[in-house]
Amino acid sequence: MIVKEVRKLKTNYQVEFQNGYKLTIDEDTLVQYRLRPGIEVESVEVLQKAMEKHKLLNKAIKFASYGKSENQVIKYLNEQGMHNTYDAIMTLKKMRIIDDYKMIRGLQNKGYSYLQLEEKLKFYQFEQKDIDYALENYNERIPLYKQFKLALKKYEKETDYKKKQQKIYRYLMSKGFNEDSVMSVMNIS
């Protein structure tokens, strides 16, 4: 099929072939296949597949921009009908839209307890070795001190010392911190 005319639409291009067939494609596909009047195209199916692939990549970019892990994006692409996701994932990594290690570091800095962090890492479907490594290098003391200071501020109006101590203890335990760590921070023996 020979391209007769390429017409610019608002966001896409309309390619008209000599047999009268018209196809709407995006700019990336137009440039990739170097479509211009007089060029012969082997088959329209190739152009349509390229368009579908580009649409799925755009969907993946939108999906991943909300903070998703690599495994979540792969699962999403499979649900959308793309079975060979390697190229799309590599493109997203090059664009720095998905970066599992950066996301794990961000979750570690959120101030979660050990249990909450483990739950969040599993929610984002990270690889088990990445979860183990993140939990192995996680220091729960820093978020515990932050939550302790927050609890002190929250219950500073409580006049009875024993009640105040109980409320702070319950507050920290409800946040998922280890009992021994909570007791050591509160100086309870």
BALOBA-1460 file (C-alpha; in Angstrom, 3 decimals):
// residues 189
<rec num="1" residu="m" x="0.000" y="0.000" z="0.000"/>
<rec num="2" residu="i" x="1.310" y="3.431" z="-0.916"/>
<rec num="3" residu="v" x="0.682" y="6.498" z="1.248"/>
<rec num="4" residu="k" x="-1.282" y="9.111" z="-0.676"/>
<rec num="5" residu="e" x="-1.656" y="11.862" z="1.925"/>
<rec num="6" residu="v" x="-0.748" y="12.611" z="5.552"/>
<rec num="7" residu="r" x="-3.047" y="15.101" z="7.238"/>
<rec num="8" residu="k" x="-2.553" y="16.664" z="10.695"/>
<rec num="9" residu="l" x="-5.500" y="16.411" z="13.065"/>
<rec num="10" residu="k" x="-5.706" y="18.015" z="16.532"/>
<rec num="11" residu="t" x="-3.490" y="15.484" z="18.309"/>
<rec num="12" residu="n" x="-2.918" y="12.721" z="15.757"/>
<rec num="13" residu="y" x="-2.358" y="12.282" z="12.043"/>
<rec num="14" residu="q" x="-4.617" y="10.803" z="9.394"/>
<rec num="15" residu="v" x="-2.823" y="8.715" z="6.796"/>
<rec num="16" residu="e" x="-4.715" y="8.106" z="3.557"/>
<rec num="17" residu="f" x="-3.599" y="5.342" z="1.221"/>
<rec num="18" residu="q" x="-4.078" y="5.169" z="-2.567"/>
<rec num="19" residu="n" x="-6.789" y="2.529" z="-2.246"/>
<rec num="20" residu="g" x="-8.866" y="5.004" z="-0.176"/>
<rec num="21" residu="y" x="-8.204" y="3.410" z="3.231"/>
<rec num="22" residu="k" x="-7.693" y="5.970" z="6.029"/>
<rec num="23" residu="l" x="-5.862" y="5.330" z="9.280"/>
<rec num="24" residu="t" x="-5.463" y="7.612" z="12.293"/>
<rec num="25" residu="i" x="-2.069" y="7.268" z="13.978"/>
<rec num="26" residu="d" x="-0.050" y="9.166" z="16.555"/>
<rec num="27" residu="e" x="3.079" y="11.201" z="15.896"/>
<rec num="28" residu="d" x="5.473" y="8.596" z="17.313"/>
<rec num="29" residu="t" x="4.219" y="5.918" z="14.909"/>
<rec num="30" residu="l" x="4.350" y="8.400" z="12.032"/>
<rec num="31" residu="v" x="8.000" y="9.195" z="12.772"/>
<rec num="32" residu="q" x="8.951" y="5.588" z="13.560"/>
<rec num="33" residu="y" x="7.742" y="4.323" z="10.166"/>
<rec num="34" residu="r" x="8.711" y="7.555" z="8.334"/>
<rec num="35" residu="l" x="5.290" y="7.881" z="6.761"/>
<rec num="36" residu="r" x="4.960" y="10.554" z="4.088"/>
<rec num="37" residu="p" x="3.281" y="10.704" z="0.667"/>
<rec num="38" residu="g" x="4.753" y="8.256" z="-1.820"/>
<rec num="39" residu="i" x="6.137" y="5.801" z="0.762"/>
<rec num="40" residu="e" x="5.102" y="2.166" z="0.428"/>
<rec num="41" residu="v" x="3.874" y="0.378" z="3.560"/>
<rec num="42" residu="e" x="4.014" y="-3.433" z="3.743"/>
<rec num="43" residu="s" x="0.857" y="-3.837" z="5.800"/>
<rec num="44" residu="v" x="-1.563" y="-1.733" z="7.784"/>
<rec num="45" residu="e" x="-1.624" y="-4.359" z="10.553"/>
<rec num="46" residu="v" x="1.947" y="-3.427" z="11.525"/>
<rec num="47" residu="l" x="0.898" y="0.206" z="11.948"/>
<rec num="48" residu="q" x="-2.175" y="-0.808" z="13.947"/>
<rec num="49" residu="k" x="-0.091" y="-3.008" z="16.266"/>
<rec num="50" residu="a" x="2.352" y="-0.143" z="16.799"/>
<rec num="51" residu="m" x="-0.577" y="2.134" z="17.664"/>
<rec num="52" residu="e" x="-1.973" y="-0.396" z="20.159"/>
<rec num="53" residu="k" x="1.441" y="-0.792" z="21.750"/>
<rec num="54" residu="h" x="1.798" y="2.978" z="22.038"/>
<rec num="55" residu="k" x="-1.682" y="3.305" z="23.604"/>
<rec num="56" residu="l" x="-0.848" y="0.619" z="26.166"/>
<rec num="57" residu="l" x="2.443" y="2.354" z="26.956"/>
<rec num="58" residu="n" x="0.582" y="5.621" z="27.569"/>
<rec num="59" residu="k" x="-1.862" y="3.784" z="29.859"/>
<rec num="60" residu="a" x="1.085" y="2.260" z="31.717"/>
<rec num="61" residu="i" x="2.683" y="5.701" z="32.122"/>
<rec num="62" residu="k" x="-0.539" y="7.078" z="33.606"/>
<rec num="63" residu="f" x="-0.920" y="4.046" z="35.879"/>
<rec num="64" residu="a" x="2.701" y="4.092" z="37.059"/>
<rec num="65" residu="s" x="2.691" y="7.827" z="37.719"/>
<rec num="66" residu="y" x="0.570" y="7.141" z="40.821"/>
<rec num="67" residu="g" x="3.468" y="5.353" z="42.544"/>
<rec num="68" residu="k" x="3.387" y="1.735" z="41.457"/>
<rec num="69" residu="s" x="6.006" y="-0.990" z="41.636"/>
<rec num="70" residu="e" x="7.366" y="-2.841" z="38.624"/>
<rec num="71" residu="n" x="5.322" y="-5.956" z="39.435"/>
<rec num="72" residu="q" x="2.116" y="-3.931" z="39.719"/>
<rec num="73" residu="v" x="2.741" y="-2.354" z="36.302"/>
<rec num="74" residu="i" x="3.481" y="-5.769" z="34.748"/>
<rec num="75" residu="k" x="0.239" y="-7.146" z="36.200"/>
<rec num="76" residu="y" x="-1.678" y="-4.106" z="34.912"/>
<rec num="77" residu="l" x="-0.229" y="-4.474" z="31.398"/>
<rec num="78" residu="n" x="-1.092" y="-8.177" z="31.358"/>
<rec num="79" residu="e" x="-4.671" y="-7.337" z="32.350"/>
<rec num="80" residu="q" x="-4.799" y="-4.780" z="29.524"/>
<rec num="81" residu="g" x="-3.790" y="-7.437" z="26.993"/>
<rec num="82" residu="m" x="-0.039" y="-6.922" z="26.582"/>
<rec num="83" residu="h" x="1.756" y="-10.224" z="27.084"/>
<rec num="84" residu="n" x="5.337" y="-9.208" z="26.251"/>
<rec num="85" residu="t" x="5.856" y="-6.446" z="28.811"/>
<rec num="86" residu="y" x="9.671" y="-6.349" z="28.790"/>
<rec num="87" residu="d" x="9.996" y="-3.471" z="26.279"/>
<rec num="88" residu="a" x="7.331" y="-1.389" z="28.017"/>
<rec num="89" residu="i" x="8.942" y="-1.898" z="31.439"/>
<rec num="90" residu="m" x="12.384" y="-0.989" z="30.084"/>
<rec num="91" residu="t" x="10.924" y="2.162" z="28.520"/>
<rec num="92" residu="l" x="9.313" y="3.132" z="31.844"/>
<rec num="93" residu="k" x="12.606" y="2.514" z="33.644"/>
<rec num="94" residu="k" x="14.509" y="4.662" z="31.133"/>
<rec num="95" residu="m" x="11.951" y="7.409" z="31.634"/>
<rec num="96" residu="r" x="12.438" y="6.905" z="35.401"/>
<rec num="97" residu="i" x="8.740" y="6.465" z="35.958"/>
<rec num="98" residu="i" x="9.193" y="3.210" z="37.856"/>
<rec num="99" residu="d" x="12.086" y="2.660" z="40.234"/>
<rec num="100" residu="d" x="11.523" y="-0.005" z="42.881"/>
<rec num="101" residu="y" x="14.583" y="0.854" z="44.971"/>
<rec num="102" residu="k" x="13.666" y="4.527" z="45.138"/>
<rec num="103" residu="m" x="10.136" y="3.572" z="46.156"/>
<rec num="104" residu="i" x="11.400" y="1.203" z="48.867"/>
<rec num="105" residu="r" x="13.671" y="3.927" z="50.268"/>
<rec num="106" residu="g" x="10.709" y="6.303" z="50.257"/>
<rec num="107" residu="l" x="8.611" y="3.817" z="52.220"/>
<rec num="108" residu="q" x="11.462" y="3.321" z="54.696"/>
<rec num="109" residu="n" x="11.581" y="7.077" z="55.303"/>
<rec num="110" residu="k" x="7.818" y="7.391" z="55.904"/>
<rec num="111" residu="g" x="8.095" y="6.554" z="59.592"/>
<rec num="112" residu="y" x="6.386" y="3.182" z="59.594"/>
<rec num="113" residu="s" x="6.926" y="0.540" z="62.230"/>
<rec num="114" residu="y" x="8.596" y="-2.704" z="61.173"/>
<rec num="115" residu="l" x="5.237" y="-4.457" z="60.778"/>
<rec num="116" residu="q" x="3.653" y="-1.575" z="58.879"/>
<rec num="117" residu="l" x="6.646" y="-1.369" z="56.543"/>
<rec num="118" residu="e" x="6.484" y="-5.102" z="55.864"/>
<rec num="119" residu="e" x="2.769" y="-4.797" z="55.103"/>
<rec num="120" residu="k" x="3.315" y="-1.839" z="52.743"/>
<rec num="121" residu="l" x="6.133" y="-3.616" z="50.892"/>
<rec num="122" residu="k" x="3.902" y="-6.646" z="50.359"/>
<rec num="123" residu="f" x="1.034" y="-4.398" z="49.254"/>
<rec num="124" residu="y" x="3.228" y="-2.919" z="46.508"/>
<rec num="125" residu="q" x="4.171" y="-6.469" z="45.409"/>
<rec num="126" residu="f" x="7.939" y="-6.069" z="45.563"/>
<rec num="127" residu="e" x="10.187" y="-9.086" z="45.059"/>
<rec num="128" residu="q" x="10.664" y="-11.096" z="48.270"/>
<rec num="129" residu="k" x="14.451" y="-10.574" z="48.220"/>
<rec num="130" residu="d" x="13.910" y="-6.784" z="48.057"/>
<rec num="131" residu="i" x="11.449" y="-6.957" z="50.958"/>
<rec num="132" residu="d" x="13.887" y="-9.017" z="53.037"/>
<rec num="133" residu="y" x="16.753" y="-6.633" z="52.274"/>
<rec num="134" residu="a" x="14.655" y="-3.548" z="53.111"/>
<rec num="135" residu="l" x="13.500" y="-5.029" z="56.419"/>
<rec num="136" residu="e" x="16.990" y="-6.262" z="57.291"/>
<rec num="137" residu="n" x="18.417" y="-2.739" z="56.971"/>
<rec num="138" residu="y" x="15.488" y="-0.974" z="58.627"/>
<rec num="139" residu="n" x="16.025" y="0.863" z="61.912"/>
<rec num="140" residu="e" x="12.710" y="1.130" z="63.745"/>
<rec num="141" residu="r" x="14.102" y="3.423" z="66.460"/>
<rec num="142" residu="i" x="13.916" y="6.675" z="64.481"/>
<rec num="143" residu="p" x="10.191" y="6.441" z="63.623"/>
<rec num="144" residu="l" x="9.532" y="5.200" z="67.154"/>
<rec num="145" residu="y" x="11.133" y="8.328" z="68.637"/>
<rec num="146" residu="k" x="9.134" y="10.516" z="66.253"/>
<rec num="147" residu="q" x="5.871" y="8.809" z="67.229"/>
<rec num="148" residu="f" x="6.847" y="9.033" z="70.905"/>
<rec num="149" residu="k" x="7.360" y="12.806" z="70.618"/>
<rec num="150" residu="l" x="4.042" y="13.069" z="68.800"/>
<rec num="151" residu="a" x="2.325" y="11.061" z="71.548"/>
<rec num="152" residu="l" x="3.874" y="13.264" z="74.245"/>
<rec num="153" residu="k" x="2.490" y="16.315" z="72.496"/>
<rec num="154" residu="k" x="-0.894" y="14.639" z="71.953"/>
<rec num="155" residu="y" x="-1.320" y="13.662" z="75.601"/>
<rec num="156" residu="e" x="0.445" y="16.600" z="77.283"/>
<rec num="157" residu="k" x="-2.846" y="17.858" z="78.766"/>
<rec num="158" residu="e" x="-3.362" y="14.588" z="80.637"/>
<rec num="159" residu="t" x="-2.680" y="15.400" z="84.306"/>
<rec num="160" residu="d" x="-2.456" y="11.915" z="85.788"/>
<rec num="161" residu="y" x="1.049" y="10.579" z="85.047"/>
<rec num="162" residu="k" x="0.035" y="6.916" z="85.076"/>
<rec num="163" residu="k" x="-2.904" y="7.462" z="82.685"/>
<rec num="164" residu="k" x="-0.684" y="9.529" z="80.409"/>
<rec num="165" residu="q" x="1.910" y="6.761" z="80.343"/>
<rec num="166" residu="q" x="-0.753" y="4.134" z="79.573"/>
<rec num="167" residu="k" x="-2.209" y="6.210" z="76.732"/>
<rec num="168" residu="i" x="1.213" y="6.805" z="75.191"/>
<rec num="169" residu="y" x="2.019" y="3.100" z="75.511"/>
<rec num="170" residu="r" x="-1.263" y="2.095" z="73.837"/>
<rec num="171" residu="y" x="-0.783" y="4.712" z="71.129"/>
<rec num="172" residu="l" x="2.686" y="3.411" z="70.247"/>
<rec num="173" residu="m" x="1.540" y="-0.210" z="70.338"/>
<rec num="174" residu="s" x="-1.380" y="0.633" z="68.035"/>
<rec num="175" residu="k" x="1.130" y="2.025" z="65.538"/>
<rec num="176" residu="g" x="2.678" y="-1.453" z="65.327"/>
<rec num="177" residu="f" x="5.893" y="-0.952" z="67.256"/>
<rec num="178" residu="n" x="7.615" y="-3.750" z="69.145"/>
<rec num="179" residu="e" x="6.696" y="-3.921" z="72.844"/>
<rec num="180" residu="d" x="10.319" y="-4.088" z="74.008"/>
<rec num="181" residu="s" x="11.247" y="-1.040" z="71.932"/>
<rec num="182" residu="v" x="8.263" y="0.918" z="73.249"/>
<rec num="183" residu="m" x="9.128" y="0.050" z="76.839"/>
<rec num="184" residu="s" x="12.772" y="1.049" z="76.384"/>
<rec num="185" residu="v" x="11.820" y="4.398" z="74.829"/>
<rec num="186" residu="m" x="9.360" y="5.089" z="77.638"/>
<rec num="187" residu="n" x="11.877" y="3.925" z="80.289"/>
<rec num="188" residu="i" x="9.467" y="1.320" z="81.649"/>
<rec num="189" residu="s" x="11.076" y="-1.741" z="83.164"/>
